[in-house]
């Protein structure tokens, strides 16, 4: 009924309580929108299309109009013959004031939380209705029935504070008219008192109850909208985090596979160049090694696209894969003059590890050996893989010139700088620990410990021989 429109809905044209017969606006699905635009679009859809326009609100208001008009006609028809003409005139004035107020006040479009009962035009309209009704009530007893729709109208227009006072005043006027004008000596006067008072109580109770239900519904709707907005924010945040994580994963994999292979190929070709013509056998051997590195890089790139296990782990053990990586890294150092020897050692009983752990260990070893080849100017490096009951540890030690970890190259600088952050990121994802020790002229030692959350084969199970699978 009048005024029973939630605040969040009444602000939207064409939704609940709007007088126009035009259809509520519809929001089409968003296509090719950014995250912010998609969030705004979804919010608009939730606010505009969350309810179709219910016919109940308009039906109740139209019903009040029809009831008012019918009761006014009844009052005129039941008027005494001598008072019918002035009663008809008072009825026309009453209906004219009613129609004017319906067009001017439009309380049905206001949110229920909006202040009501202003002197203009709300209170002015209600007082203007009481005057012709009082005249009509004095002329015909049938006008007493008009008090009932008037009381509902007063509650909706004036609100829960001034509305009950005006309803009680209307009931008092009806009681006074009944006792002073209509009651005859010997007639029972209880009906003239209880009728208006009962009608006032019903009007006040019904309207206050309906408005309480609407407020509760509005509060629940706000809660649903807040939860929807929070879900959209979380979905957008999850998507951004997933995109960032995938971008970092791809960057790490490219750095640890394709980039390292291209570096090895460049070093091999640089070393082979001066051997052309002077030592063709050595040059061909280096070119063959570069070709093999290129094939391995292509396989890594394909597996990176398909998100498969690394090529070095395909049909081999982790130790065998480490030996293959070490063999490719045993080439000339960055200046092309110092040969690099890489040894692979194991401690503990080798066993199968979860694929993420084996992949991380292999990628870390590739990145660490690439740094040794490019920057350390080392003659010897050693990989030590230690199997423990709850974790696996990888140690990479070289005898190069070392560096100061506090002033290591930053990412994107000419010296690279992505390898160590990528290693730390991989270790952090698996809840492991990384320790880096280095000093100028003292070599470098990298230790990585990764927890093993899944048990491998039981003790005594057959494990492929690393030497046979390498």
RAVENNOR-V698407 format. One line per field, one symbol per residue. ss: DSSP state (A for helix, B for strand, O for the rest). phi: phi as a letter, one per 40 degrees, with the letter a starting at -180 (. if undefined). burial: + if it has 9 or more other C-alpha atoms within 8 Angstrom, else -. A space follows every 10 residues. Layout:
ss=???
phi=???
burial=???
This chain:
ss=OOOOBOAAAA OOOOOOOOOO OOOOOOOOOO OOOOAAAAAA AAAAAAAAOO OOOOAAAAAA AAAAAAAAAA AAAAAAAOOO AAAAAAAAAA AAAAAAAAAA AAAAAOAAAO BOOOOOOOAA AAAAAAAAAA AAAAAAAAAO AAAAAAAAAA AAAAAAAAAA AAAAAAAAAA AAAAAAAAAA AAOOOOOOOA AAAAAAAAAA AAAAAAAAAA AAAAAAAAAA AAAAAAAAAA AAAAAAAAAA AAAAAAAAAA AAAAAAAAAA AAAAAAAAAA AAAOOOOOOA AAAAAAAAAA AAAAAAAAAA AAAAAAOOOO AAAOOOOAAA AAAAAAAAAO OBOOOOOOBO BBBBBBBOOO OOOOAAAAAA AAAAAAAAAA AAAAAAOOOB BBBBBBBOOO BBBBBBBBOO OOOOAAAOOO OOBOOBOAAA AAAAAAAAAO OOBBBBBBOO OOOBBBBBBB BOOOOOOOOO OOOOOAAAAO
phi=.cgcbdcccc ccdgbdgccc cccccbbccc bfbccccccc ccccdcccbc bccccccccc cccccccccc cccccccccd dcbccccccc cccccccccd cccccfcccc cccccbgccb cccdcccccc ccccccccca cccccccccc ccccccccgc ccddcccccc cccccccccc bccbdgcccc ccccdccccc cccccccccc cccccccccc cccccccccc cccccccccc cccccccccc ccccccbccc cccccccccc ccdcccgcac cccccccccc cccccccccc ccccccfccd ccccfacccc cccccccccc bccccgbbcb bbbbbbbgcc acbdddcccc cccccccccc ccccbcfcca bbbbbbcbdb abbbbbbbbc cgacdcbcdc cgccchgccc dccccccccc fbbbbbbaad gbgbbbbbbb cbcbccccdg ccbdcdcccc
burial=++++++++++ ---+++++-- ---+------ -------++- +-+++++++- --+---++-+ +--+--+++- ++++++-++- --++--++-+ +-+++-++-- +----+++++ ++----++-- ++++++-+++ -+++++++++ +++--++++- ++++++++++ -+++-+++-+ +++++-+++- --+------- -++--++-++ --++--++-+ +--++--+-- ----+---+- -++--+---- ---------+ -+++++++++ ++++++++++ ++--++---+ -+++-++-++ +-++-+++++ +-++----++ +++--+++++ ++++++-+++ ++++-+-+++ ++++-++--- -+++--++++ ++++++++++ ++++-+++++ +++++++--- ++++++++++ +++++---++ -----++++- -+++-+++-+ -+++-+-+++ -+++++++++ ++-------- -----+--++
